[in-house]
Amino acid sequence: MNPGTPVARLDDEGLETRYQSKHGELAALNAQLQRARAQAELELDTQLRQIDMDIFSIQRLAADYQQEKYDFELRKSMIEDSLSTNQMAMFGGSDQFFSSLMLENNSPQDQMVSVLRLKVAENGAEVSSAQVEWCEWNKSRLEKLRDRLPDVIRRSAGVDVLTAQVSQSQSELSQLETAREALEIKSNAVGRAGILRVSAGSPVVQGAPIVDVLDDIERMIIVNVPSADIRQFEKGGEVRLTFPGREQRAGRIVEIAPQAKIPTGGVGQESYVEVRIEPCREVWPDVPADSRVIVRVAPSSWSF
């Protein structure tokens, strides 16, 4: 097997239940979010059409008020000119106001009527100007409302709240998926599956061995040498190994533990030192792991 190859999968019923529940919750939230977005889009389209109609109506009304203001200002200008020259001017057209300004003797009564008409024109121009300003203000208010309308409708439809809930649910689901992936035990080295220390369905605890992965490339023999004989072993020295089938090979000592160990429950027994041996010279034979191998310290007179 290679690194990352699945070796075993643990089963956590509680985790699986939470995962399936969160998965269903996320699906339901997504459905609610889609409905809320559709309702918000429909409401936004209706509101925008109404606002556009209101803005158009106000623009037309502003144009009418602007025309009235222009007419009143024109009348005001003509009356002022007439009063300043002490003459009455005659205007053509069907307008009763203009047609009443006949070129006649300038009597006190005519001047009084002209002054009153001047005052009416001034007031009319001011009113029309105020009405035009009101139309501009109302148009600006509607345009600002139009710009804010998408956010207002989205919030009123609950889109923002549902979006936050979906994001939170997705984050929690990702954490559960990570926990589920952690239940899959994968090989962390190249080798062969050795002894399976548990059976399918048996309970396990955290840190408990499940399977041995045997390294086919970095072979090594671990020897527990009695403390009394450890002086015969030197790091870097060679030893003679006898494998099953009486096949003999050579090995090199690569590590000697700095501290001796006492067998578990072996009070009063002799301690031992762990020595690690790697291949040298000829390739070692292919034998099962944990096979019994005889180790002899190689005298200087031995030839391999």
C-alpha positions as CSV (number, residue, x, y, z in Angstrom):
1,M,0.0,0.0,0.0
2,N,1.0,3.7,-0.5
3,P,0.6,6.6,1.9
4,G,-3.0,7.7,2.0
5,T,-4.4,4.3,1.3
6,P,-7.5,3.6,3.5
7,V,-6.8,0.9,6.0
8,A,-9.9,1.0,8.2
9,R,-12.9,3.1,8.9
10,L,-14.3,3.9,12.3
11,D,-18.0,4.2,12.9
12,D,-19.4,7.0,15.1
13,E,-23.2,6.7,15.1
14,G,-23.7,10.0,16.9
15,L,-21.5,11.9,14.4
16,E,-23.3,10.3,11.5
17,T,-26.7,11.3,12.9
18,R,-25.5,14.9,13.4
19,Y,-24.1,14.9,9.8
20,Q,-27.3,13.7,8.2
21,S,-29.4,16.1,10.3
22,K,-27.2,19.1,9.4
23,H,-27.2,18.0,5.7
24,G,-31.1,18.1,5.8
25,E,-31.1,21.4,7.6
26,L,-28.9,23.0,5.0
27,A,-31.1,21.7,2.2
28,A,-34.2,23.2,3.8
29,L,-32.5,26.5,4.4
30,N,-31.3,26.7,0.8
31,A,-34.9,26.1,-0.3
32,Q,-36.2,28.9,1.9
33,L,-33.5,31.2,0.7
34,Q,-34.4,30.5,-2.9
35,R,-38.1,31.2,-2.2
36,A,-37.2,34.4,-0.3
37,R,-35.1,35.7,-3.2
38,A,-37.8,35.0,-5.7
39,Q,-40.4,36.9,-3.6
40,A,-37.9,39.7,-3.2
41,E,-37.3,40.0,-6.9
42,L,-41.1,40.0,-7.7
43,E,-41.8,42.6,-5.0
44,L,-38.8,44.7,-6.2
45,D,-40.1,44.7,-9.8
46,T,-43.6,45.8,-8.7
47,Q,-42.2,48.6,-6.5
48,L,-39.8,49.9,-9.1
49,R,-42.6,50.1,-11.7
50,Q,-44.7,52.1,-9.3
51,I,-41.9,54.5,-8.3
52,D,-41.0,55.1,-12.0
53,M,-44.7,55.9,-12.7
54,D,-44.7,58.3,-9.7
55,I,-41.5,60.0,-10.9
56,F,-42.9,60.4,-14.4
57,S,-46.1,61.9,-13.0
58,I,-44.1,64.4,-10.9
59,Q,-42.0,65.4,-13.9
60,R,-45.1,66.1,-15.9
61,L,-46.6,68.1,-13.0
62,A,-43.3,70.0,-12.6
63,A,-43.4,70.9,-16.3
64,D,-47.0,72.3,-15.9
65,Y,-45.9,74.4,-12.9
66,Q,-42.9,75.6,-14.8
67,Q,-45.1,76.8,-17.6
68,E,-47.5,78.6,-15.2
69,K,-44.5,80.3,-13.6
70,Y,-43.3,81.4,-17.0
71,D,-46.7,82.8,-17.9
72,F,-47.0,84.7,-14.6
73,E,-43.5,86.2,-15.0
74,L,-44.4,87.3,-18.5
75,R,-47.5,89.0,-17.3
76,K,-45.6,90.6,-14.5
77,S,-43.0,92.0,-16.9
78,M,-45.6,93.4,-19.3
79,I,-47.6,95.1,-16.5
80,E,-44.4,96.6,-15.0
81,D,-43.5,98.0,-18.4
82,S,-47.0,99.4,-18.9
83,L,-47.0,101.1,-15.5
84,S,-43.5,102.6,-16.0
85,T,-44.5,104.3,-19.3
86,N,-47.9,105.4,-18.1
87,Q,-49.4,103.6,-21.1
88,M,-51.6,100.7,-21.7
89,A,-50.3,98.2,-24.3
90,M,-52.5,96.1,-26.6
91,F,-51.6,92.4,-27.1
92,G,-53.1,90.0,-29.6
93,G,-54.2,86.4,-29.1
94,S,-57.1,84.9,-27.2
95,D,-55.8,85.5,-23.7
96,Q,-58.4,87.6,-21.9
97,F,-55.7,89.2,-19.7
98,F,-53.6,90.4,-22.7
99,S,-56.7,91.4,-24.7
100,S,-57.9,93.6,-21.8
101,L,-54.8,95.7,-22.0
102,M,-56.1,98.1,-24.6
103,L,-54.4,101.3,-25.6
104,E,-56.7,103.7,-23.8
105,N,-56.5,106.9,-21.7
106,N,-54.5,106.1,-18.6
107,S,-57.1,106.7,-15.9
108,P,-56.5,106.2,-12.2
109,Q,-58.9,103.3,-12.3
110,D,-56.8,101.6,-15.0
111,Q,-53.7,102.1,-13.0
112,M,-55.3,100.6,-9.9
113,V,-56.4,97.5,-11.9
114,S,-52.9,97.1,-13.4
115,V,-51.4,97.3,-9.9
116,L,-53.8,94.6,-8.7
117,R,-53.0,92.4,-11.7
118,L,-49.3,92.9,-11.1
119,K,-49.7,91.7,-7.5
120,V,-51.6,88.6,-8.7
121,A,-48.9,87.8,-11.2
122,E,-46.2,88.1,-8.6
123,N,-48.1,85.8,-6.2
124,G,-48.8,83.3,-9.0
125,A,-45.1,83.2,-10.0
126,E,-44.1,82.6,-6.4
127,V,-46.6,79.9,-5.9
128,S,-45.6,78.2,-9.2
129,S,-41.9,78.4,-8.2
130,A,-42.7,76.8,-4.8
131,Q,-44.6,74.1,-6.6
132,V,-41.7,73.4,-9.0
133,E,-39.4,73.2,-6.0
134,W,-41.7,70.7,-4.3
135,C,-41.7,68.6,-7.4
136,E,-37.9,68.5,-7.5
137,W,-37.7,67.6,-3.9
138,N,-40.3,64.8,-4.2
139,K,-38.5,63.5,-7.3
140,S,-35.2,63.5,-5.4
141,R,-36.9,61.6,-2.6
142,L,-38.3,59.0,-4.9
143,E,-35.0,58.5,-6.7
144,K,-33.2,57.9,-3.3
145,L,-35.9,55.5,-2.3
146,R,-35.5,53.7,-5.7
147,D,-31.7,53.3,-5.0
148,R,-32.4,51.9,-1.5
149,L,-35.3,49.7,-2.5
150,P,-33.3,46.5,-3.4
151,D,-31.7,46.4,0.1
152,V,-35.0,47.3,1.9
153,I,-37.0,44.6,0.1
154,R,-34.2,42.0,0.5
155,R,-34.1,42.6,4.2
156,S,-37.9,42.6,4.6
157,A,-38.1,39.3,2.7
158,G,-35.6,37.8,5.1
159,V,-32.9,37.1,2.4
160,D,-30.0,38.5,4.6
161,V,-31.0,36.4,7.6
162,L,-31.4,33.2,5.6
163,T,-28.1,33.9,3.8
164,A,-26.3,34.1,7.2
165,Q,-28.1,30.9,8.4
166,V,-27.0,29.1,5.3
167,S,-23.4,30.2,5.7
168,Q,-23.4,29.1,9.4
169,S,-25.0,25.7,8.5
170,Q,-22.4,25.2,5.7
171,S,-19.6,25.9,8.1
172,E,-21.0,23.4,10.7
173,L,-21.5,20.8,8.0
174,S,-17.8,21.3,6.8
175,Q,-16.7,20.6,10.4
176,L,-18.7,17.5,10.5
177,E,-17.3,16.3,7.2
178,T,-13.8,16.9,8.5
179,A,-14.7,14.8,11.6
180,R,-16.1,12.0,9.3
181,E,-12.9,12.0,7.2
182,A,-10.8,11.7,10.3
183,L,-12.6,8.4,11.1
184,E,-11.0,6.9,8.0
185,I,-7.6,5.5,9.0
186,K,-5.1,5.8,6.2
187,S,-1.6,4.4,5.8
188,N,1.2,6.9,6.5
189,A,3.9,4.8,4.9
190,V,4.7,2.5,2.0
191,G,4.5,-1.1,3.0
192,R,2.2,-4.1,3.4
193,A,-0.7,-4.5,5.8
194,G,0.4,-6.7,8.6
195,I,-1.5,-8.0,11.7
196,L,-5.0,-6.6,12.1
197,R,-5.3,-6.0,15.8
198,V,-9.1,-5.5,15.8
199,S,-12.0,-7.1,14.1
200,A,-14.9,-5.4,12.3
201,G,-17.5,-4.1,14.7
202,S,-15.3,-4.3,17.8
203,P,-15.0,-1.1,19.9
204,V,-11.8,0.9,19.9
205,V,-10.4,3.7,22.0
206,Q,-8.4,6.7,20.8
207,G,-4.7,5.8,20.2
208,A,-5.3,2.0,20.2
209,P,-3.4,0.1,17.4
210,I,-5.6,-1.1,14.6
211,V,-3.2,-2.6,12.0
212,D,0.6,-2.9,11.5
213,V,2.1,-1.5,8.3
214,L,5.2,-3.4,7.4
215,D,8.0,-1.5,5.7
216,D,9.3,-3.6,2.8
217,I,12.1,-1.1,2.0
218,E,13.5,0.0,5.3
219,R,13.9,-3.4,6.9
220,M,15.2,-3.6,10.4
221,I,15.8,-6.2,13.1
222,I,15.3,-5.2,16.8
223,V,17.2,-7.3,19.3
224,N,16.7,-7.3,23.0
225,V,20.3,-7.9,24.2
226,P,20.8,-8.8,27.9
227,S,22.5,-6.0,29.7
228,A,25.4,-8.3,30.6
229,D,26.2,-8.9,26.9
230,I,25.7,-5.4,25.6
231,R,29.4,-4.6,25.6
232,Q,29.9,-7.1,22.7
233,F,27.8,-4.8,20.5
234,E,29.2,-1.6,19.0
235,K,27.4,1.0,16.9
236,G,28.5,0.5,13.3
237,G,29.7,-3.0,13.9
238,E,28.6,-6.0,11.9
239,V,26.7,-9.1,13.1
240,R,25.9,-12.5,11.5
241,L,22.2,-13.2,11.1
242,T,20.6,-16.6,10.6
243,F,17.1,-16.3,9.1
244,P,14.5,-19.1,8.9
245,G,15.6,-21.8,6.4
246,R,19.2,-21.3,7.8
247,E,19.9,-18.5,5.3
248,Q,22.8,-16.5,6.7
249,R,23.2,-12.7,6.0
250,A,25.1,-9.8,7.5
251,G,23.7,-6.8,9.4
252,R,25.1,-3.6,10.7
253,I,24.3,-2.1,14.2
254,V,22.8,1.3,13.6
255,E,21.4,2.1,17.1
256,I,21.9,1.0,20.7
257,A,19.4,2.3,23.2
258,P,20.9,4.5,25.9
259,Q,18.9,3.0,28.6
260,A,18.1,-0.6,29.6
261,K,14.6,-1.9,30.1
262,I,13.1,-4.4,32.5
263,P,10.4,-6.7,31.2
264,T,6.8,-5.9,32.4
265,G,6.1,-7.7,35.6
266,G,9.7,-9.0,35.6
267,V,10.8,-7.9,39.1
268,G,14.2,-9.3,39.7
269,Q,14.7,-10.4,36.1
270,E,17.7,-9.2,34.0
271,S,17.2,-6.0,32.1
272,Y,17.8,-5.8,28.4
273,V,18.9,-3.2,25.9
274,E,17.3,-2.6,22.5
275,V,19.6,-2.8,19.5
276,R,18.6,-2.0,16.0
277,I,20.2,-3.7,13.0
278,E,19.9,-2.8,9.3
279,P,20.9,-4.9,6.2
280,C,24.3,-4.7,4.7
281,R,26.1,-6.7,1.9
282,E,23.6,-9.2,0.5
283,V,19.8,-8.5,0.5
284,W,18.0,-10.2,3.3
285,P,15.5,-13.0,2.5
286,D,11.8,-12.2,2.4
287,V,10.5,-13.6,5.6
288,P,7.4,-12.7,7.6
289,A,7.6,-9.9,10.1
290,D,8.4,-10.9,13.7
291,S,10.1,-14.0,12.5
292,R,12.8,-15.5,14.8
293,V,16.3,-14.5,13.7
294,I,19.5,-15.7,15.4
295,V,22.0,-12.9,15.9
296,R,25.7,-13.5,16.5
297,V,28.4,-10.9,17.0
298,A,30.8,-11.3,14.2
299,P,34.4,-11.8,15.3
300,S,37.2,-10.2,13.3
301,S,38.1,-13.6,11.9
302,W,34.7,-14.1,10.3
303,S,34.3,-13.6,6.6
304,F,31.0,-12.8,5.0
